[in-house]
Amino acid sequence: MPPDPPLTLPPPSEPVIAFARPPFGLRQLAGAARRHWWIPVVAILLGVGSAVVLLPRPDTARNLGVVVGLVVLCAVCGLLLRERVDPTIRRFAEMEHVLRVPGLTIIPPLPPGFAGRDDDDEAAGEAFKMLRERLRESNSSAGPRCVMVTGSLVDQGATTTAAHLARAYAQRGQRVLLIDCEMSWPRLHTRFGLPAAPGLSELLADRANLQDAFRTTAMRNLYLLPAGISPPEPAVLLTGDRFGALLASLSMLFDVVILDAPPVLTANESLVLAAMSDGVVLVVRAGHTHRDAAQEAMRMLGVARAPVIGAVLNDAHGIAARYDSPPTAPPQSGAHQAAPPGSASRESASWKSKSRRSAA
């Protein structure tokens, strides 16, 4: 059987637009001052220099007011300019505004290591439980049976998000299968301390059966299908009909199947996996993911007609915490499921406004 032709994308019907950022308030200004502390310091030094020149002159009170006003103006303008020219996404509301999909949760900094145990850091555990509930509320049924977690590029935190989301489902008593689809760079087996092979690649190549490929983990109800030995052409295996049939069968055996997929902008097979899944979660790393890269990933998912449910802000270094309060409640029943990008509907705007009100 000849291999499937590589997936090609049509050119965009319209250029990717860098949307304006949401309003920048006092809380965000204070967060920017903590992040870029050197800007207020420079403004103060400038004010000291101005004071040396102006204060010895007559009308000291007026000159002092000029100095203070100059310091405040320089500090505020410097912080605003620095934030406006920053190409990365840092805030929860900014992520929603730029990607035009619902924000699902903010993942706080996680403790080092992952052993697949049942004990989570409290803040991190609540974040992933919220993500689970928002996925369950994303449609009228019990939520998507097959969820794909991905990022625009590498090092976004998609693998960690997929692993912890699987744990959150298992803690609820649901049978969960976590599949490592990153055949070029498999990592999930190391998180659980399990062997990499035989795994998905051997299963698709008819060199192993289901019983040999599955792994039980230390956590009840959580199972792992590792990537296996990296094949020379992972896209050929993942985009073939055999994987689609396997995924359909696994969705009948487990309550939830979670795919840890390769980045959208570096692996075309991610688009095929996205079209096979019931819902897609895009992971954005605060202070690391560029706006144009995230927008291009959303555009490609939209071209592939992927069912994008929303985006997750991975605040691995506590950057977003300086700007936003994390959302604290799941959306109401019947919440809007995000349509593919390019169709900014009134329903999407309504969902996002409700999400922001709950985040406040």
C-alpha positions as CSV (number, residue, x, y, z in Angstrom):
1,M,0.0,0.0,0.0
2,P,1.6,3.3,-1.1
3,P,2.1,5.9,1.7
4,D,-0.4,8.7,2.1
5,P,0.6,11.9,0.3
6,P,1.9,14.6,2.6
7,L,-0.6,17.1,3.8
8,T,-0.4,20.4,2.1
9,L,-2.1,23.6,3.2
10,P,-3.8,26.1,0.9
11,P,-2.5,29.7,1.1
12,P,-4.3,31.9,3.6
13,S,-7.3,33.7,2.2
14,E,-6.3,36.7,4.2
15,P,-3.1,37.8,6.0
16,V,-2.6,37.0,9.6
17,I,-3.5,40.1,11.6
18,A,-1.7,41.1,14.8
19,F,-4.8,42.1,16.9
20,A,-4.6,44.9,19.3
21,R,-4.0,44.0,22.9
22,P,-6.8,44.2,25.5
23,P,-6.9,47.2,27.9
24,F,-3.8,47.7,30.1
25,G,-4.9,48.7,33.7
26,L,-3.2,49.5,36.9
27,R,-2.8,45.8,37.9
28,Q,-1.1,45.1,34.6
29,L,1.1,48.2,35.0
30,A,2.2,47.1,38.5
31,G,3.0,43.7,37.1
32,A,5.1,45.2,34.3
33,A,7.0,47.3,36.8
34,R,7.9,44.2,38.8
35,R,8.9,42.4,35.6
36,H,10.9,45.3,34.1
37,W,12.2,46.9,37.3
38,W,15.0,48.7,35.5
39,I,12.6,51.1,33.7
40,P,11.4,52.8,36.9
41,V,15.0,52.9,38.1
42,V,16.1,54.7,34.9
43,A,13.2,57.1,35.3
44,I,14.2,57.8,39.0
45,L,17.8,58.4,37.9
46,L,16.5,60.8,35.3
47,G,14.4,62.5,37.9
48,V,17.4,62.9,40.2
49,G,19.4,64.5,37.4
50,S,16.5,66.9,36.7
51,A,16.2,67.7,40.4
52,V,19.9,68.6,40.6
53,V,19.3,71.1,37.8
54,L,15.9,72.5,38.7
55,L,15.6,72.5,42.5
56,P,18.4,75.2,43.2
57,R,16.4,77.6,41.1
58,P,13.6,79.9,42.5
59,D,10.1,78.4,42.9
60,T,11.2,75.1,44.4
61,A,7.8,73.7,44.9
62,R,6.9,74.1,41.3
63,N,10.2,72.6,40.2
64,L,9.7,69.7,42.6
65,G,6.3,69.0,41.0
66,V,7.9,69.1,37.5
67,V,10.5,66.5,38.6
68,V,8.0,64.2,40.2
69,G,5.7,64.4,37.1
70,L,8.7,63.8,34.8
71,V,9.7,60.6,36.8
72,V,6.1,59.3,36.7
73,L,5.6,60.1,33.0
74,C,8.9,58.5,32.0
75,A,8.3,55.3,34.0
76,V,4.7,54.9,32.7
77,C,5.6,55.6,29.1
78,G,8.7,53.3,29.3
79,L,6.6,50.4,30.8
80,L,3.8,50.8,28.2
81,L,6.3,50.9,25.4
82,R,8.1,47.9,26.6
83,E,4.9,45.9,26.9
84,R,3.6,47.0,23.6
85,V,6.7,46.0,21.7
86,D,7.0,42.6,23.5
87,P,6.1,40.0,20.9
88,T,5.1,37.3,23.4
89,I,1.8,36.5,25.0
90,R,1.9,37.1,28.8
91,R,-1.7,37.5,30.0
92,F,-4.8,35.3,30.0
93,A,-7.0,38.0,28.6
94,E,-4.4,38.8,25.9
95,M,-4.3,35.1,24.9
96,E,-8.1,35.1,24.4
97,H,-7.9,38.4,22.5
98,V,-5.1,37.3,20.2
99,L,-6.3,33.8,19.4
100,R,-10.0,34.6,19.6
101,V,-10.8,31.3,21.3
102,P,-11.9,30.7,25.0
103,G,-9.2,30.6,27.6
104,L,-9.6,27.4,29.6
105,T,-7.3,27.8,32.5
106,I,-3.9,29.2,33.7
107,I,-1.4,26.5,34.7
108,P,0.8,27.7,37.6
109,P,4.5,26.8,38.0
110,L,4.7,23.1,38.6
111,P,7.0,21.3,41.1
112,P,9.9,19.5,39.4
113,G,9.5,15.9,38.5
114,F,6.5,13.8,37.5
115,A,6.1,10.3,38.9
116,G,2.5,9.5,37.9
117,R,1.3,9.4,41.5
118,D,-2.0,10.5,42.9
119,D,-0.7,13.4,44.8
120,D,-0.7,16.8,43.0
121,D,0.5,20.2,44.1
122,E,-2.7,21.8,45.3
123,A,-2.7,24.9,43.0
124,A,-1.6,22.8,40.0
125,G,-4.2,20.1,40.7
126,E,-7.0,22.7,40.8
127,A,-5.8,24.2,37.5
128,F,-6.0,20.8,35.7
129,K,-9.3,19.9,37.4
130,M,-10.7,23.2,36.0
131,L,-9.3,22.3,32.6
132,R,-11.0,18.9,32.8
133,E,-14.4,20.5,33.8
134,R,-14.2,23.1,31.1
135,L,-13.6,20.4,28.5
136,R,-16.5,18.4,29.9
137,E,-18.7,21.5,29.6
138,S,-17.6,22.3,26.1
139,N,-20.5,20.5,24.5
140,S,-23.9,19.1,25.5
141,S,-22.6,15.6,26.0
142,A,-20.1,14.4,28.7
143,G,-17.3,16.1,26.9
144,P,-15.0,15.1,24.1
145,R,-13.9,11.4,24.1
146,C,-10.6,12.1,22.2
147,V,-8.7,15.3,23.2
148,M,-5.6,16.4,21.4
149,V,-3.1,18.6,23.3
150,T,-0.5,20.5,21.3
151,G,1.4,23.8,21.0
152,S,2.5,26.1,18.2
153,L,6.2,25.2,18.6
154,V,8.3,23.0,20.9
155,D,8.8,23.8,24.6
156,Q,5.3,25.1,25.2
157,G,4.4,22.6,27.9
158,A,2.0,20.5,25.9
159,T,3.4,17.1,27.1
160,T,3.2,18.2,30.7
161,T,-0.3,19.5,30.2
162,A,-1.5,16.2,28.5
163,A,0.0,14.1,31.3
164,H,-1.6,16.1,34.1
165,L,-4.9,16.4,32.3
166,A,-4.9,12.6,32.0
167,R,-4.3,12.4,35.8
168,A,-7.2,14.8,36.4
169,Y,-9.6,12.6,34.4
170,A,-8.3,9.4,36.2
171,Q,-8.8,11.1,39.6
172,R,-12.5,11.5,38.6
173,G,-12.8,7.7,38.2
174,Q,-12.7,7.6,34.4
175,R,-10.6,5.2,32.4
176,V,-8.0,7.3,30.5
177,L,-5.6,6.3,27.8
178,L,-2.7,8.7,27.2
179,I,-1.0,8.3,23.8
180,D,2.4,9.7,23.0
181,C,2.2,10.8,19.3
182,E,5.5,12.7,19.4
183,M,7.4,9.9,17.7
184,S,10.3,12.1,16.8
185,W,10.9,13.1,20.4
186,P,9.0,10.8,22.7
187,R,9.0,11.8,26.4
188,L,5.9,10.6,28.1
189,H,7.4,7.2,29.0
190,T,10.2,8.9,30.9
191,R,7.6,10.9,32.9
192,F,6.1,7.7,34.2
193,G,9.4,5.7,34.4
194,L,8.2,3.1,31.8
195,P,9.9,1.5,28.8
196,A,9.4,3.2,25.5
197,A,9.0,0.1,23.3
198,P,7.0,-1.6,22.2
199,G,4.6,1.2,21.6
200,L,2.6,3.1,19.1
201,S,5.1,2.8,16.2
202,E,5.4,-1.0,16.6
203,L,1.6,-1.3,16.9
204,L,1.0,0.6,13.7
205,A,3.8,-1.3,11.9
206,D,2.3,-4.7,13.0
207,R,5.3,-5.6,15.1
208,A,3.3,-5.6,18.4
209,N,-0.2,-6.2,19.7
210,L,-2.3,-4.1,22.0
211,Q,-1.5,-6.1,25.1
212,D,2.3,-5.6,24.5
213,A,2.0,-1.9,23.7
214,F,-0.2,-0.8,26.6
215,R,1.4,0.3,29.9
216,T,-0.3,0.4,33.3
217,T,0.8,3.3,35.4
218,A,1.1,3.8,39.2
219,M,-2.2,5.7,39.1
220,R,-5.5,3.9,39.0
221,N,-7.5,4.2,35.8
222,L,-4.6,5.8,33.9
223,Y,-3.0,3.9,31.0
224,L,-0.1,4.9,28.7
225,L,0.6,4.0,25.1
226,P,4.1,5.2,24.5
227,A,5.5,6.3,21.2
228,G,7.8,3.3,20.7
229,I,11.0,3.4,18.8
230,S,11.2,6.5,16.6
231,P,10.4,5.5,12.9
232,P,12.1,7.2,10.0
233,E,8.9,8.8,8.8
234,P,6.4,9.3,11.7
235,A,3.9,11.2,9.6
236,V,3.4,8.2,7.4
237,L,2.3,6.1,10.3
238,L,0.2,8.8,12.0
239,T,-1.7,9.9,8.9
240,G,-2.6,6.5,7.6
241,D,-6.0,4.8,7.8
242,R,-4.6,2.3,10.3
243,F,-4.1,4.9,13.0
244,G,-7.6,6.3,12.4
245,A,-9.1,2.8,12.9
246,L,-7.0,2.2,16.0
247,L,-8.1,5.5,17.5
248,A,-11.8,4.7,16.9
249,S,-11.4,1.4,18.6
250,L,-9.5,2.8,21.6
251,S,-12.2,5.5,22.0
252,M,-14.7,2.6,22.6
253,L,-12.5,0.9,25.1
254,F,-11.7,4.0,27.2
255,D,-13.7,6.8,28.6
256,V,-11.2,9.4,27.4
257,V,-8.3,9.2,25.0
258,I,-5.7,12.1,25.2
259,L,-3.2,12.6,22.4
260,D,0.1,14.3,23.2
261,A,0.7,15.7,19.7
262,P,3.7,17.3,18.1
263,P,3.8,21.0,17.5
264,V,1.4,22.4,14.8
265,L,4.0,24.5,13.0
266,T,6.7,21.8,12.8
267,A,4.7,18.6,12.1
268,N,2.0,18.4,9.5
269,E,0.7,15.2,11.1
270,S,-0.7,17.3,14.0
271,L,-3.3,18.7,11.7
272,V,-4.4,15.2,10.7
273,L,-4.6,14.2,14.4
274,A,-6.5,17.3,15.2
275,A,-9.1,16.5,12.5
276,M,-9.5,12.9,14.0
277,S,-10.0,14.1,17.6
278,D,-13.2,15.4,19.2
279,G,-11.4,18.5,20.6
280,V,-8.1,20.4,20.5
281,V,-6.4,22.3,23.3
282,L,-3.6,24.7,22.3
283,V,-1.0,25.3,25.0
284,V,0.5,28.8,25.1
285,R,3.5,29.4,27.3
286,A,3.5,32.8,29.0
287,G,6.4,35.1,28.0
288,H,7.6,32.5,25.5
289,T,5.0,32.0,22.8
290,H,5.1,34.7,20.1
291,R,1.8,36.1,19.1
292,D,2.4,35.5,15.4
293,A,3.3,31.9,15.9
294,A,0.2,31.2,18.0
295,Q,-2.0,32.9,15.4
296,E,-0.4,30.9,12.6
297,A,-1.0,27.7,14.5
298,M,-4.7,28.7,15.0
299,R,-5.0,29.5,11.3
300,M,-3.6,26.1,10.3
301,L,-5.9,24.3,12.7
302,G,-8.8,26.3,11.2
303,V,-7.8,25.3,7.6
304,A,-7.8,21.6,8.8
305,R,-11.3,22.2,10.3
306,A,-10.0,21.0,13.7
307,P,-12.5,21.3,16.6
308,V,-10.5,23.8,18.7
309,I,-12.1,24.0,22.2
310,G,-9.8,26.6,23.6
311,A,-6.3,27.6,24.8
312,V,-4.4,27.0,28.0
313,L,-1.9,29.6,29.4
314,N,1.1,27.7,30.8
315,D,2.6,30.1,33.3
316,A,5.7,28.0,34.0
317,H,7.7,31.0,35.4
318,G,4.9,32.9,37.2
319,I,4.8,35.7,34.5
320,A,1.0,35.8,34.1
321,A,0.5,35.8,37.8
322,R,1.9,39.3,37.8
323,Y,-0.7,40.5,35.4
324,D,-3.9,38.5,35.9
325,S,-5.9,36.7,38.5
326,P,-6.5,33.1,37.4
327,P,-10.0,32.0,36.5
328,T,-11.7,30.4,39.5
329,A,-14.9,28.8,38.2
330,P,-15.8,26.7,35.2
331,P,-18.2,28.1,32.6
332,Q,-21.9,27.6,33.0
333,S,-23.6,24.5,31.4
334,G,-24.0,24.8,27.7
335,A,-20.9,27.0,27.3
336,H,-19.8,27.8,23.8
337,Q,-17.5,25.5,22.0
338,A,-14.9,27.4,20.0
339,A,-15.4,27.4,16.3
340,P,-12.3,27.1,14.0
341,P,-10.5,30.4,13.8
342,G,-11.6,32.8,11.2
343,S,-15.3,32.7,12.3
344,A,-15.4,35.2,15.2
345,S,-19.1,34.7,16.0
346,R,-21.3,36.6,18.5
347,E,-21.5,33.4,20.5
348,S,-17.7,33.3,20.8
349,A,-17.6,36.9,22.0
350,S,-20.3,36.2,24.5
351,W,-18.5,33.1,25.9
352,K,-15.3,35.1,26.2
353,S,-16.9,38.0,28.0
354,K,-18.4,35.5,30.5
355,S,-15.0,33.8,30.9
356,R,-13.4,37.2,31.7
357,R,-16.1,38.1,34.2
358,S,-15.6,34.7,36.0
359,A,-11.8,35.3,35.9
360,A,-12.3,38.7,37.6
